Amino acid sequence: MTRSATAFWFKGPGEGEIRSVELTAPGPGDVLVRTLFSGVSRGTETLVFRGGVPENQYRAMRAPFQEGEFPWPVKYGYLNVGVVEQGSPGLLGRTVFCLYPHQTHYVVPADAVTVVPDGVPASRAVLAGTVETAVNALWDAAPLVGDRIAVIGAGMVGCSVAAVLGGFPGAQVELVDVDPARAAVAEAFGVGFATPERATEECDLVIHASATEAGLVRALELLAPEGEVIELSWYGDRKVCLPLGESFHSRRLTVRSSQVGSVSPARRSRRTFGDRLALALDLLANPAFEALITGESRFGELPSVMPALAEGEIPALCHRIVY
């Protein structure tokens, strides 16, 4: 038995289209999911949409259920919330999160979906993949009680990191961004806000997520001696220059990468990908995360919405897609 669904594909540089797809019936151990919402991760998805994935990163940048090959055409995305309509009896009727692209229905192995907790609205659960990135980053960063912490870049990832840090004991957390309007998001999470030129210096830890050279340079400037930058930005095929002369060595500064594709070494022996995602969904019970949903469109509008997001015409953090 087959059934029809529709999916959004990245067709070419700055172009997308909706295509029909045929789904086979779920086999043993599979589930059929009807999508309720998906989210556009503006940074990564629009970079893919523009064709900015370097050839040597094609394998590393594959989404779990991607179809097609970089640069185009590809079916790409990883923030999907739906309802299980067929498959495992224990999951029937449950709202689940899956790292699946923008598609109306899909069939995946049952262990590829995570049940959304009762206290988390399906419409907010689209943020789970991004909050999972924040969780992994903070496992890497290992902040300490009372740390002075700056988060540079108030996009989806930076704001998610700031949101999780907002409840950290004794920490002085400041969200830093060039857009003063992001102060409202910082306030929702109970953290401070500053523009880069007014940011607090002498930080023990800086989480960098602005995906700009200027932001990373400023991150180094904000550190106290022996401080550390955790780099979350992914620059695609762009190169960045850093002042690693000057006082970089005398102040014994550190720049360290973090990436969600593997569980942080700090927890890898004790936590699975599933554990990490379940924790992210639990954190989304905090209604303050609604501040990250800054726009909404219907699924059928994606061919015009994605180019607008890529060009910055829609100034979204997370843009939610309704099915």
C-alpha positions as CSV (number, residue, x, y, z in Angstrom):
1,M,0.0,0.0,0.0
2,T,1.2,3.5,-0.8
3,R,-0.1,6.9,0.1
4,S,0.8,10.4,-1.2
5,A,2.5,13.1,0.7
6,T,4.2,16.4,-0.3
7,A,7.6,17.7,0.6
8,F,9.7,20.8,0.2
9,W,12.9,20.5,-1.8
10,F,15.8,22.9,-2.2
11,K,15.9,22.9,-6.0
12,G,18.8,25.2,-6.8
13,P,20.6,28.4,-5.6
14,G,17.8,30.3,-3.8
15,E,15.0,28.2,-5.3
16,G,12.7,25.7,-3.7
17,E,9.7,23.7,-4.8
18,I,7.0,21.4,-3.3
19,R,7.1,17.9,-4.7
20,S,4.7,14.9,-4.4
21,V,6.2,11.8,-2.8
22,E,4.9,8.2,-2.4
23,L,5.1,6.6,1.0
24,T,5.1,2.9,1.5
25,A,3.1,1.4,4.5
26,P,5.1,1.3,7.7
27,G,6.7,-2.1,8.3
28,P,7.4,-3.8,11.6
29,G,9.2,-1.2,13.8
30,D,8.1,1.8,11.7
31,V,5.7,4.6,12.3
32,L,3.7,6.8,10.0
33,V,3.7,10.4,11.2
34,R,1.4,13.2,10.1
35,T,3.3,16.5,10.4
36,L,1.7,19.3,12.6
37,F,4.6,21.8,12.5
38,S,8.1,22.1,11.3
39,G,10.7,24.8,11.9
40,V,13.2,26.5,9.7
41,S,16.6,26.7,11.3
42,R,17.5,29.9,9.6
43,G,21.2,29.8,9.9
44,T,22.0,26.3,8.6
45,E,19.0,25.8,6.3
46,T,19.4,29.1,4.5
47,L,23.2,28.4,4.1
48,V,22.2,25.0,2.5
49,F,19.6,26.9,0.4
50,R,22.2,29.3,-0.9
51,G,24.6,26.4,-1.7
52,G,27.2,27.3,1.0
53,V,28.1,23.7,2.1
54,P,31.8,23.1,1.2
55,E,32.3,19.9,-0.8
56,N,34.6,18.4,1.9
57,Q,31.7,18.7,4.4
58,Y,28.9,17.1,2.2
59,R,28.9,13.9,4.3
60,A,29.2,15.7,7.7
61,M,26.4,18.1,6.9
62,R,23.8,15.5,5.8
63,A,20.6,15.7,7.8
64,P,19.4,12.4,9.2
65,F,16.6,11.9,6.7
66,Q,18.0,14.0,3.8
67,E,17.2,13.0,0.3
68,G,19.3,14.1,-2.7
69,E,22.9,15.2,-2.6
70,F,24.5,18.6,-2.0
71,P,24.5,21.1,-3.4
72,W,21.1,20.5,-5.1
73,P,18.5,19.2,-5.3
74,V,18.1,18.2,-1.7
75,K,15.2,17.6,0.8
76,Y,16.7,19.1,3.9
77,G,15.5,20.0,7.4
78,Y,15.5,18.6,10.9
79,L,12.8,20.3,13.1
80,N,9.5,18.3,12.7
81,V,6.7,17.7,15.1
82,G,3.8,15.4,14.2
83,V,1.3,12.8,15.3
84,V,1.8,9.0,14.9
85,E,-1.1,7.6,12.8
86,Q,0.2,4.1,12.2
87,G,2.8,1.8,13.7
88,S,3.8,0.9,17.2
89,P,0.7,0.7,19.5
90,G,2.6,2.5,22.3
91,L,3.1,5.5,20.0
92,L,-0.3,5.7,18.2
93,G,-1.8,9.1,18.7
94,R,1.3,10.5,20.5
95,T,2.8,13.8,19.5
96,V,6.5,13.2,18.5
97,F,9.6,15.1,17.5
98,C,11.7,13.9,14.6
99,L,14.8,15.2,12.8
100,Y,12.8,15.1,9.5
101,P,12.6,17.7,6.7
102,H,9.5,19.7,5.7
103,Q,7.0,17.1,4.6
104,T,3.3,16.5,5.2
105,H,3.6,12.8,6.2
106,Y,6.5,10.4,6.5
107,V,7.5,6.9,7.6
108,V,10.5,6.4,9.8
109,P,11.7,3.8,12.3
110,A,10.0,4.1,15.6
111,D,13.2,4.8,17.4
112,A,13.8,7.9,15.3
113,V,10.9,9.7,17.0
114,T,10.9,11.1,20.5
115,V,7.6,11.6,22.4
116,V,6.9,15.2,23.2
117,P,6.2,15.6,27.0
118,D,2.6,16.5,28.0
119,G,3.7,19.9,29.3
120,V,5.3,21.0,26.0
121,P,2.9,22.3,23.2
122,A,3.5,20.7,19.8
123,S,4.0,24.2,18.4
124,R,6.9,24.9,20.7
125,A,8.5,21.5,20.4
126,V,9.9,22.4,16.9
127,L,12.7,24.1,18.9
128,A,13.9,20.8,20.3
129,G,16.7,20.3,17.7
130,T,18.1,23.7,18.5
131,V,17.8,23.4,22.3
132,E,19.6,20.0,21.9
133,T,22.5,22.0,20.3
134,A,22.5,24.3,23.3
135,V,22.6,21.3,25.7
136,N,25.5,19.8,23.9
137,A,27.4,23.1,23.8
138,L,27.0,23.5,27.6
139,W,28.2,20.0,28.2
140,D,31.3,21.0,26.2
141,A,31.6,24.4,27.9
142,A,31.1,23.0,31.5
143,P,30.3,26.4,33.1
144,L,30.9,26.8,36.8
145,V,28.8,28.3,39.6
146,G,29.2,32.1,39.6
147,D,30.9,32.3,36.1
148,R,30.7,35.5,34.1
149,I,29.4,34.3,30.7
150,A,28.7,36.1,27.4
151,V,26.7,34.6,24.6
152,I,27.5,36.4,21.4
153,G,24.9,36.1,18.6
154,A,21.2,36.2,19.4
155,G,20.1,33.8,16.7
156,M,18.3,30.5,17.4
157,V,21.3,28.8,18.8
158,G,22.7,31.7,20.8
159,C,19.3,32.5,22.3
160,S,18.7,28.8,23.2
161,V,22.1,28.7,25.0
162,A,21.2,31.9,26.9
163,A,17.8,30.5,27.8
164,V,19.4,27.3,29.3
165,L,22.0,29.4,31.1
166,G,19.3,31.7,32.5
167,G,18.7,29.2,35.3
168,F,22.3,28.5,36.1
169,P,23.2,29.1,39.8
170,G,25.0,32.4,40.4
171,A,26.1,32.9,36.8
172,Q,26.1,36.4,35.3
173,V,24.9,35.8,31.8
174,E,24.8,38.4,29.0
175,L,23.4,38.0,25.5
176,V,25.3,40.1,23.0
177,D,24.0,41.1,19.6
178,V,24.2,44.0,17.1
179,D,20.4,44.2,17.1
180,P,19.1,46.1,20.2
181,A,15.6,44.5,19.6
182,R,17.1,41.2,20.9
183,A,17.0,42.7,24.4
184,A,13.4,41.6,24.6
185,V,14.4,38.0,24.1
186,A,17.2,38.3,26.7
187,E,14.6,39.7,29.2
188,A,12.3,36.8,28.6
189,F,15.0,34.4,29.6
190,G,16.1,36.5,32.6
191,V,19.6,37.3,31.3
192,G,21.3,40.6,30.6
193,F,21.7,42.1,27.1
194,A,24.4,44.3,25.5
195,T,25.5,45.4,22.0
196,P,29.0,44.3,21.2
197,E,30.7,47.6,22.0
198,R,29.0,47.7,25.5
199,A,29.4,44.1,26.4
200,T,30.9,43.2,29.8
201,E,34.6,42.2,29.7
202,E,36.6,39.9,31.9
203,C,34.4,36.9,31.1
204,D,35.3,33.4,32.3
205,L,33.5,31.9,29.3
206,V,32.2,33.2,26.0
207,I,29.8,31.1,23.8
208,H,30.1,32.4,20.2
209,A,27.1,31.9,17.8
210,S,27.0,34.9,15.6
211,A,28.6,33.2,12.5
212,T,30.6,36.4,11.9
213,E,34.3,37.1,12.0
214,A,33.7,40.3,14.0
215,G,31.7,38.4,16.6
216,L,34.5,35.8,17.1
217,V,37.1,38.6,17.4
218,R,34.9,40.3,20.0
219,A,34.5,37.0,21.9
220,L,38.3,36.9,22.4
221,E,38.4,40.5,23.5
222,L,35.7,39.8,26.2
223,L,37.7,37.0,27.9
224,A,39.5,37.3,31.2
225,P,43.0,35.8,31.2
226,E,42.9,32.0,30.7
227,G,39.2,32.3,29.6
228,E,37.7,30.1,26.9
229,V,35.6,30.7,23.8
230,I,33.2,27.9,22.7
231,E,32.7,28.3,19.0
232,L,29.2,27.2,17.9
233,S,29.1,29.1,14.6
234,W,29.4,27.2,11.3
235,Y,30.8,29.3,8.5
236,G,30.2,26.9,5.6
237,D,32.6,27.8,2.8
238,R,33.6,31.2,4.4
239,K,37.0,31.8,5.9
240,V,37.6,33.9,9.1
241,C,40.7,35.7,10.4
242,L,41.5,36.0,14.1
243,P,44.1,38.1,16.0
244,L,46.1,35.2,17.4
245,G,49.1,37.5,17.9
246,E,48.8,40.5,20.2
247,S,47.9,39.2,23.7
248,F,46.3,35.9,22.7
249,H,49.3,33.8,24.0
250,S,50.3,35.9,27.0
251,R,46.7,35.8,28.3
252,R,46.5,32.0,27.6
253,L,43.2,32.2,25.8
254,T,41.4,29.1,24.3
255,V,39.1,28.7,21.3
256,R,37.3,25.4,21.2
257,S,34.7,24.0,18.8
258,S,31.4,22.4,19.7
259,Q,29.1,20.6,17.2
260,V,25.9,18.8,17.7
261,G,26.7,15.9,15.3
262,S,28.2,13.9,18.2
263,V,27.5,13.8,21.9
264,S,29.9,15.9,23.9
265,P,33.0,13.9,25.1
266,A,32.1,15.1,28.6
267,R,28.9,13.0,28.5
268,R,29.5,10.5,25.7
269,S,30.0,7.5,27.9
270,R,26.8,8.1,29.9
271,R,24.3,9.8,27.5
272,T,22.9,8.9,24.2
273,F,21.5,11.0,21.4
274,G,18.1,10.1,22.6
275,D,18.9,11.1,26.2
276,R,20.1,14.5,24.9
277,L,17.0,15.1,22.8
278,A,14.7,14.1,25.6
279,L,16.4,16.6,27.9
280,A,16.0,19.3,25.3
281,L,12.2,18.6,25.1
282,D,11.9,18.6,28.9
283,L,13.6,22.1,29.0
284,L,11.0,23.3,26.5
285,A,8.3,23.2,29.2
286,N,9.6,26.7,30.0
287,P,7.1,29.0,28.2
288,A,9.8,31.6,27.9
289,F,11.0,29.7,24.8
290,E,8.0,31.1,22.9
291,A,10.2,34.2,22.4
292,L,12.2,32.2,19.8
293,I,9.2,31.7,17.5
294,T,9.2,35.0,15.6
295,G,7.2,34.1,12.5
296,E,4.8,31.6,11.0
297,S,3.7,30.5,7.5
298,R,1.7,27.7,5.9
299,F,3.5,24.7,4.4
300,G,2.4,25.7,0.9
301,E,4.1,29.1,1.2
302,L,7.6,27.6,1.7
303,P,8.8,28.3,-1.9
304,S,8.4,32.0,-1.3
305,V,9.2,32.0,2.4
306,M,12.6,30.3,2.2
307,P,14.1,32.9,-0.2
308,A,12.8,35.7,2.0
309,L,14.4,34.1,5.1
310,A,17.7,33.6,3.2
311,E,17.8,37.2,2.1
312,G,16.9,38.5,5.6
313,E,13.6,39.9,4.4
314,I,11.9,38.0,7.2
315,P,13.9,38.7,10.4
316,A,13.2,35.4,12.0
317,L,14.8,33.4,14.8
318,C,12.7,30.3,14.3
319,H,10.2,30.5,11.6
320,R,7.4,28.0,12.2
321,I,5.7,26.1,9.4
322,V,2.0,25.1,9.9
323,Y,0.5,22.0,8.2
